[in-house]
Structure formats: C-alpha cells, structure tokens
Amino acid sequence: MDKIKKIILVIFLLVLVYFGYKILIKEHEVSYKIDKYNIKEHFYINKSHYYDLIINKDKLNYTYTLNKNLSKEKRIIKSIKTYKSNNLVCIVPIYKDDIESNVYCNLDNEEVSIDYLIKTYNNDFKKIKKKIKKYKIEYPSSSKVYKKYKNNTVFQNNILDNYNYYIWTYKGILVLNNKELKYQKVLNYDLYDNIMAISIDRYYVIFENTDVNGIENIHYYDSRKNKLNTFKLKEKLSKDSYINGIVDNIIYVTDRKNKKEYKINIYKQTIIQVDDDINYIIYENNQKKTLSKSDFFKNDQYFDNKQIRDNKVTDSLELIKENNYYYYYKNNRIYKALDTNKKYSKLLLELDDIKEWKVYNNTIVIMARDTIYQYTEKEGLRKIVKSNELKYNYKNIYKIGKK
C-alpha cells in the first residue's frame, strides 16, 4: 500500500511540475524539420499568445505570425503541403491542433503576400487556389461599396472593427468607423497650416495652433463618450512646436523656439517640462535615451511611435519597426522583414503614387493620390476614404485610433 502511495505521490509531483512549468514559461524557441522544410518557431506572450514562424527550404522562405493559444505547445507544425505552378510555390502548414490552415507563397524566389497575388491577378495562384479548396482558407478581400459623406467617399465596410479614422476638416473632425459616420466641431474658425494632431488610445488630440502668441488650448475628443474636452495650458507653447511621440499614454512635445521639451498628460490635464536645459529625452525602440541640447536640436526628434511619424516616401529604405517586424518602402512597394538587414523580406503590396505611409498596430495606413488605404495581411489592401482635398493637403490631416 505504501508503495502505491509513493507512486501516486511521484505522479502528482510530476504533474504539478509540468503544469507549473507551463504556467511560468513565457517564451520558447525551437528548430525542427518537417517534410524537408526547416522550421524556426518562436513562441512569446505579449498580452496574447504568438508564434513567429520561419519556414525555409533551398531558396524558398516563408515567414508569418500565428496568434493562437495552443497551451504554449512546441513544434506546432505536423506537416507541410507544397503546391507549385510555374514560378509560384505555395505551402499550407498543417498544425497538431485542429486550427484553420493558411497558404503562404513564394514568387520567383521572393516571398509575397496573398493579397499581392490576388491584386495582380496572378494566374498561377488561381490554379493553386483550386487545388487547396479543401482547406477552406479565408482570403483577403475588400468592399467596393461606398457612402458619400461631407464631400468624402467613405468605404465604411473596409474599416477594421473597433477602430476610428479621423479626418481634420479645418474646423472639426470626421469620425469614421464601420458602424457610423459623424462630424465633431472643434473650432469656430479654420485651422489650415501647421496642424499638430495625434490619436492616443480612444482620444483624438489637436493643439490649437492659430494664435500668434502661441498654443494655449489642447482639444481632445473622447470617441467612447462622444465628448469634446479642452485643456488650457498653464505655460504656452510657441507656434514653432511639434509632437515627438507617445510613451505610456504621455504626449511628448518640443518647443523649437524656446528650446524646451514637455510631456503632456491629457487624462490629468498636466504639462511638465522634462528637459533640464542639459539633457533632453528621446525614445528609440521603446528605450529611453538622453541627448545634449545641441544634439537634440540638430534635427526634429520623433520617437518610434509610427502613428505620428511623417514617413515621407523615398527610396532610402528607411525601416519602421513594429513589434517583431521591420517595414520599408521601395519602388512603389512596401515590404516587411525580420531584421534591419531586411532578411526574409516579404512583399506586401504595390501601389502607385504613395505620398506617405505609417504603421499602427501592424496596420499599414497609406496616403496615395487622393485616397487613404489600409493594409493588414488578413484583410489585404483596402480603400478607406477618397477625397479631392487629399490631393493637395494631407499633412497631419488623417489619423487612425482605437474606438
């Protein structure tokens, strides 16, 4: 009897250790081989469970992120099905758990998004789609249905759930989401130039930069309460000011004229000078750094919050970091990669006449010609708002934020 009790106790302890390990583990990395493909699997927790996967064989590379709670399981892929048509090679990974499959493709030895293949009417992909019907894969799609609202053409069905698009109309903002379209008046006169605006959490924030004596009022619209609030600054900012970025829901602003840096908390309605006339604060890759006064004012200092950064389009291949990926632009195309050397680059989209682009929570927001587009790998490239006014004035006019 004692022997049985000891065995039960050992089993209980082993189970306890196993589940304790499962609870405590936050990350793992494993490499393995399936169907002649090399797989690198990186699991981590960032509010939710994620798996970054790199799959390669010969010159073929496939990279993607899976957002699934698989109980922190390792080696989640059990097989890989390959489909080929001419110079297009696609794979469908099959997982140990019964979760939906997806398809990933390589065209001319370059990884490309499924939406790119659809938008370019790739005939080889049409053939492969017929072969993989049994997997019931959901493909990116967009709606052509639109509504006319205050001289704008709005593709309301294309807006992501729980997000707002804000369009500054010189006196107020259009608030656009997939449930409703509305207008919020902010000023009694037009604000055309030097627009300082940003979205933070569920708020749209704009600095009233019209008075020659400087900025005294900050207006912020609460999208959940549908309410406009005004915060009067105790210390005015000069008109020659700009927004550095957001860190922990605090807005950092620099006054170029007076050589001062501030942090503004709209929740508490406070403004605090953060420099001591020697050290000025910047954030790179979410890491706080300090610069001397001379170094700080050599250039405008934008943090890594891509929501507010004005990424002017050049072929300089400037990288935008968002979570574990780097995004860059070249020749009317936007790519994502795994590191600063652009390793494992994936072509996401191609669009003519891109004026600027930003990244917000892995959603790419693009201004091209007279239209605002959004792109996610799940939904693909979608039109959001088209306006003749955007042809001529788009600087800080549009923002995306939480609903």
Salt bridges, closest charged atoms under 4 A:
GLU27 OE2 - HIS42 NE2 2.50
GLU41 OE2 - HIS28 NE2 3.10
ASP52 OD2 - HIS42 ND1 3.99
GLU100 OE2 - LYS68 NZ 2.90
GLU111 OE2 - LYS346 NZ 3.70
ASP115 OD1 - LYS119 NZ 2.75
GLU180 OE2 - LYS182 NZ 3.15
GLU208 OE1 - HIS219 NE2 2.68
GLU216 OE2 - LYS232 NZ 3.55
ASP222 OD1 - ARG202 NE 2.80
GLU235 OE2 - LYS260 NZ 3.29
ASP240 OD1 - ARG256 NH1 2.70
ASP277 OD1 - LYS293 NZ 3.19
GLU284 OE1 - LYS289 NZ 2.76
ASP295 OD1 - LYS298 NZ 3.20
ASP300 OD2 - ARG256 NH2 2.89
ASP304 OD1 - LYS306 NZ 3.61
ASP310 OD2 - LYS395 NZ 2.48
GLU318 OE2 - ARG309 NH2 2.13
GLU350 OE2 - ARG333 NE 3.47
GLU356 OE2 - LYS358 NZ 3.59
GLU377 OE2 - LYS336 NZ 2.50
GLU377 OE1 - LYS346 NZ 2.73
